[in-house]
């Protein structure tokens, strides 16, 4: 399917919001309805061919009083999800009363598998149904998404003579449409977009800095990729696509397992839905999220190690509540944050409670593979405070010392200003590896890419520029060449170390023993 076709479908769905929701929601809240309804329509279309098989399997399992039915129902549906209600969306089109439609639609939602229920719960979509029903908008919304002018099914729609009216929409194309909708809604809400959505140009750069330096070393096999602050999941999917492209160019066959954790309920729901829509059911099951799943205080993958890790953690955000759950500054025992380093068996990596960004880096470093040929590679975005905040012996300084003394830091790339939606401050990409090539050992490369960008024609919040394909290539080439230039500086690890020394000296006083002073004394 061409990009024009995908854009047309995206525009059609985007237009539904304005047509139906304009008088019900403020523009920034359209996504609360449109995103989950788009997910439902796609899942409905995918499940249609096996609907009868699922209903029959459900009846059989109930008759046999089998409690654990999930695996069997997935197999019957031939998907990682299913719906056991008697309804398809098209069955709900002709309801005469809103009351009947509301009841049947809720029964339809209740029939979905637990992984879809989790998406709906985190979208808080059921909270929207009374409002849509009362305004007589629910039926119109369903009819619009079932419109014959678009096809969200993987199967083609044919004319009476057997010719194709609308081609089928494969998982990748559907994922592209969904991601574009998410992007547009985030731009509409640009003040908060940057909290959960990293611009695609920055993500592409990060992925290439992770994979291109080892392109000729990647072997056929399975690799694990992780993001501890995965937002809507964009870094994971772009990393996967980049790995496939790089491996394919070297005629290697690779598979990836994606893992992520996200504390924000809505963005977690988007990430999980996006993977389901792309046919990545296993990856969707490997995402963990919601308010109770903070990466810092409730690590979802404590025993996992990963080949590749990318993340854009929140910076300047308090982690005080996490710290309290972990026992407080003096009671924290998490082995990620209190380690053995050198002669110190309780080397603390806990930072100020007002900013936990560097703890996300520590979390990823704790999950590196140390027994494989490639080891692990990491790309993470930080603001400037990660470079200098913290006195010697404090958490931030200890983290930098730990990283430098283990020789894990390959490079730091300074990005152009105003790259992100909700902040105009300076941002940096840290590139780390526990398998540095010989030429990089004992050294750190600093790349100034602040002048390499293309201005946007229209600002998106505070984002007024982007990295063009040429800019990304230029940065990657500068990294790869590892040479001293005006924009590339190379320093020995020792240049970044320092100690705080307290110098004490005797008290010095000046005394004048003249006649007047002696008389006063």
Secondary structure, DSSP 8 states (H G I E B T S, - for coil): --HHHHHHHHHHHHHHHHHHHTTTS-GGGTHHHHHHHHHHHHHHHHHGGGHHHHHHHHHHHHHTT-S--HHHHHHHHTSS--B-SS--GGGGTT-SSHHHHHHHHHHHHHTB-HHHHHHHHHHTTHHHHHHHHHTT-HHHHHHHHT-TT---SSS-EE-TTS-EEE----HHHHHHHHHHHHHHHHHHTHHHHTTT---HHHHHHHHHHHHGGGGGG--SEEEEEEETT-TTSHHHHHHHHHHHHHHHHTT--EEEEEEEEES-HHHHHHHHHHHHHTT-HHHHHTEEESTT--TTTS-TTTT--BSEEEE---SS---HHHHHHTT-TTT---TTTEEEETTEEEEE----TT--HHHHHHHHHTTB-SSSSS--EEEEEEETHHHH-S-TTSHHHHHHHHHHHTT-EEEEEE--TT-SSS--S-EEEEEEESS--GGGTTEEEEEE-TT--EEEEEEETTEEEE--HHHHHHHHHHHHHT---SSEEEEEGGGG------------------HHHHHH-
